């Protein structure tokens, strides 16, 4: 198998809101907030009109994108044997993704992410991880990891205790490790551990400009380039309107962003960029063309609702 994704199995629920809704509920636009209370989470959702619900999760979105580009891919993520869990599993199988997890009735429900899209197309995420956040090393099949050319892990998955053990087991069994920093919230929460991973364990790192600058506590993007050049890994950074950049030792490649797009929803922009870039890498394309692939996939997804290409 080309790529095995390991991440939070989350059902995305997409709703349109105005800026006032974001303020009223003490949310920070453009970021992700974790909810630990299911009642609080349900109260947030109760008066909203659902535009769309679909199997999601950051790395899962990338894996589906890779499948749509005709790559052999799989995914591991923890779900419960409930309605959302069934929907999640069916959603992956419909996209020709091999799903390496046997669901059973869990104490917590399948994870849900409420994606709030404001009129400026920015997305603010409210996530109730449910059983997805309880993934442990026993949920990972060692042979499946070893038989994959590379594994793709998301920063969202990292947490102290059982999820961290699962993360570390995946890395120890893998041939090649790809990781996404996922979100500024994740970086701020796990900065020391993420920095250690990036310096010592990761072959390809995906981040946006804000995340990587927070990770290394810098004010100038030139500091990011200097930092990345001193790593043994390939650091790939999306920079919004500035395009994307790949840094691998002294090889620095850039790709401009596409212009004049009719942006509908920024959900999944980074996920689909990663899918396009990895498609290039695993099919022996050069870095420049891989960046172009990532930019193409990203530009397609932001012109529609949700994080899965139709």
C-alpha positions in Angstrom: 0.0 0.0 0.0 1.2 3.5 -0.9 -0.1 5.6 2.1 -1.7 4.6 5.4 -3.4 7.5 7.2 -3.8 7.4 11.0 -6.0 10.0 12.5 -9.1 11.1 14.3 -12.2 9.6 12.7 -14.6 12.5 12.7 -17.9 13.1 11.0 -17.9 16.7 9.7 -21.2 18.7 10.2 -21.0 21.9 8.1 -23.2 24.9 8.9 -23.3 28.5 7.7 -23.2 31.2 10.4 -22.6 34.9 10.7 -19.7 36.6 12.6 -22.0 37.3 15.5 -22.5 33.6 16.2 -18.7 33.2 16.5 -18.5 36.1 18.9 -21.5 35.1 20.9 -20.1 31.6 21.6 -16.7 32.9 22.5 -15.0 31.2 19.5 -11.9 32.4 17.7 -12.5 32.6 14.0 -10.3 30.3 11.8 -9.2 28.0 14.6 -10.4 24.7 16.2 -11.8 24.4 19.7 -12.1 21.1 21.5 -15.3 20.4 23.4 -15.1 17.9 26.3 -18.8 18.1 27.3 -21.2 16.5 24.9 -24.2 18.5 26.2 -22.4 21.8 25.6 -21.5 20.6 22.1 -25.1 19.6 21.3 -26.4 22.9 22.6 -24.1 24.7 20.1 -25.5 22.6 17.3 -29.2 22.6 18.2 -30.4 25.9 16.4 -28.2 25.5 13.4 -29.2 24.4 9.9 -26.9 21.6 8.7 -25.7 22.2 5.1 -23.9 18.9 4.8 -22.6 16.1 7.0 -19.8 13.8 5.7 -17.0 11.5 7.0 -14.1 13.7 7.8 -11.0 14.2 9.9 -7.9 15.9 8.6 -5.7 13.0 7.5 -8.8 11.0 6.4 -9.6 13.9 4.0 -6.1 13.7 2.6 -6.3 9.9 2.2 -9.6 10.2 0.3 -8.0 12.9 -2.0 -5.1 10.4 -2.7 -7.6 7.7 -3.5 -9.4 10.0 -5.9 -6.0 10.4 -7.6 -6.0 6.6 -8.0 -3.5 5.7 -5.3 -3.8 2.6 -3.1 -4.4 3.9 0.4 -5.8 3.0 3.8 -6.9 4.6 7.0 -7.0 3.7 10.7 -9.3 5.7 13.0 -11.4 4.8 16.1 -15.2 4.9 15.8 -18.1 3.5 17.8 -20.7 1.1 16.5 -23.4 3.8 16.2 -25.1 5.7 13.4 -22.3 8.2 12.8 -19.8 5.3 13.0 -21.6 3.4 10.3 -21.8 6.5 8.1 -18.1 7.1 8.6 -17.1 3.6 7.6 -19.4 3.6 4.5 -18.0 7.0 3.5 -14.5 5.7 3.4 -15.3 2.5 1.6 -17.3 4.4 -1.0 -14.1 6.3 -1.8 -12.1 3.1 -2.2 -10.1 3.6 1.0 -9.2 0.4 2.9 -10.4 0.9 6.5 -8.3 -1.0 9.0 -10.5 -0.8 12.1 -13.2 -3.2 13.5 -15.8 -1.0 15.2 -17.5 -2.1 18.4 -19.9 -0.4 20.8 -17.8 2.1 22.8 -18.6 4.2 25.9 -18.3 7.4 23.9 -20.0 8.1 20.5 -18.2 8.5 17.2 -16.4 11.9 17.0 -18.1 14.9 15.4 -16.7 18.2 14.1 -19.0 21.2 13.7 -17.6 23.4 10.9 -18.9 26.9 11.1 -18.5 28.8 7.8 -18.8 32.6 8.0 -19.6 34.9 5.0 -15.9 35.4 4.3 -15.6 31.7 3.7 -13.4 31.2 6.8 -14.1 28.1 8.8 -14.1 27.8 12.6 -14.2 24.3 14.0 -15.8 22.9 17.1 -14.7 19.3 17.8 -16.1 16.7 20.1 -13.6 13.9 19.7 -15.8 11.2 21.3 -14.2 7.8 21.0 -11.8 9.0 18.3 -9.7 10.7 21.0 -9.4 7.3 22.8 -7.3 5.6 20.1 -4.7 3.4 21.6 -1.8 1.2 20.4 -4.0 -1.9 20.3 -6.1 -0.2 17.7 -3.1 -0.2 15.3 -2.2 -3.2 13.2 1.6 -3.4 13.1 1.8 -5.4 9.9 -0.5 -3.0 8.0 1.9 -0.1 9.0 5.0 -2.1 8.0 3.5 -2.9 4.6 2.8 0.8 3.8 5.3 2.9 1.9 4.6 5.8 4.3 2.3 6.6 7.1 0.6 10.0 7.5 -0.1 11.2 11.0 -2.0 14.3 12.1 -1.1 16.6 15.0 -4.8 16.5 16.1 -4.2 12.8 17.1 -1.4 13.6 19.5 -2.5 13.7 23.2 -1.0 12.5 26.4 -1.7 8.9 27.4 -3.1 6.3 25.1 -3.2 8.4 21.8 0.5 9.3 22.3 1.4 5.6 22.7 -0.5 4.9 19.5 1.3 7.7 17.7 4.7 6.4 18.9 3.9 2.8 18.0 3.0 4.0 14.4 6.3 5.8 14.1 8.4 2.9 15.4 6.8 0.5 12.9 6.9 2.7 9.8 9.1 2.9 6.8 8.6 6.6 6.3 6.7 9.2 8.4 4.6 12.2 7.2 3.0 14.5 9.8 0.8 17.5 9.7 0.9 20.1 12.5 -2.8 20.3 11.9 -3.7 23.5 13.8 -2.3 26.4 15.8 -4.2 25.1 18.8 -2.3 21.8 18.6 1.1 23.5 18.2 0.5 25.8 21.2 -0.7 22.8 23.3 2.1 20.4 22.4 5.0 22.7 21.3 7.8 20.9 23.0 6.8 17.4 21.9 6.1 18.5 18.3 9.5 20.2 18.1 11.1 17.0 19.2 9.2 15.0 16.6 10.0 17.4 13.8 13.7 17.4 14.6 14.1 13.6 15.0 11.2 11.5 13.7 9.5 13.1 10.7 10.4 12.6 7.0 7.9 15.0 5.5 6.2 17.8 7.6 3.1 19.8 6.5 2.3 23.1 8.2 0.9 26.5 7.4 2.9 29.6 8.0 1.2 30.5 11.3 1.8 27.0 12.7 5.4 26.6 11.8 6.3 30.2 13.1 4.6 29.4 16.4 6.4 26.0 16.6 9.8 27.7 16.5 8.8 31.0 18.2 9.9 33.2 15.4 8.7 36.5 13.9 10.3 36.3 10.4 9.6 33.7 7.7 13.3 33.8 6.9 13.9 32.2 10.3 11.6 29.3 9.2 13.7 28.7 6.1 16.9 28.7 8.1 15.4 26.3 10.7 14.0 24.0 8.0 17.3 23.8 6.1 19.0 22.4 9.2 16.5 19.5 9.4 16.9 16.1 7.8 13.2 16.3 6.7 11.3 17.9 3.9 9.2 20.8 5.3 6.2 21.8 3.2 4.5 25.1 4.1 1.3 26.6 2.8 1.2 30.4 2.9 -2.3 31.4 1.7 -2.0 34.0 -1.0 1.8 33.7 -1.0 1.5 30.2 -2.3 3.4 27.2 -1.0 7.1 26.3 -0.4 9.1 23.2 0.1 12.4 23.2 2.0 14.6 20.1 1.9 18.2 20.9 3.1 19.3 23.6 0.7 16.7 22.8 -2.0 14.0 25.5 -1.7 11.1 25.3 -4.2 8.1 27.6 -4.4 4.8 27.6 -6.1 2.4 30.6 -6.4 -1.2 30.4 -5.3 -3.9 30.3 -8.0 -5.6 33.7 -8.6 -9.2 34.8 -9.1 -10.8 31.8 -7.5 -14.5 31.9 -6.4 -13.8 30.8 -2.8 -16.8 29.2 -1.0 -15.3 27.4 2.0 -11.7 27.0 3.2 -12.4 23.7 4.9 -9.9 21.0 3.8 -7.6 23.4 1.9 -4.5 22.1 3.8 -5.8 18.5 3.7 -6.2 18.4 -0.1 -2.9 20.3 -0.6 -1.2 17.4 1.3 -3.0 14.9 -0.9 -1.8 16.5 -4.1 1.8 16.9 -2.8 2.0 13.3 -1.6 0.6 12.1 -4.9 3.5 13.7 -6.6 6.1 12.3 -4.2 4.9 8.7 -4.2 4.6 8.7 -8.0 8.2 9.9 -8.4 7.4 13.4 -9.5 9.8 16.2 -8.7 9.2 18.6 -5.8 8.1 21.5 -8.1 5.4 19.4 -9.8 4.3 18.0 -6.4 3.8 21.6 -5.1 1.8 22.3 -8.3 -0.3 19.2 -7.6 -1.0 20.3 -4.1 -1.9 23.8 -5.1 -4.3 22.4 -7.8 -6.1 20.2 -5.3 -6.3 22.9 -2.7 -7.7 25.4 -5.2 -10.4 22.9 -6.2 -11.6 22.2 -2.7 -12.0 25.8 -1.6 -14.4 26.4 -4.4 -17.0 24.0 -3.0 -18.5 23.1 0.4 -16.8 20.5 2.6 -13.4 18.8 2.5 -14.1 16.1 0.0 -13.9 16.7 -3.8 -17.2 15.8 -5.5 
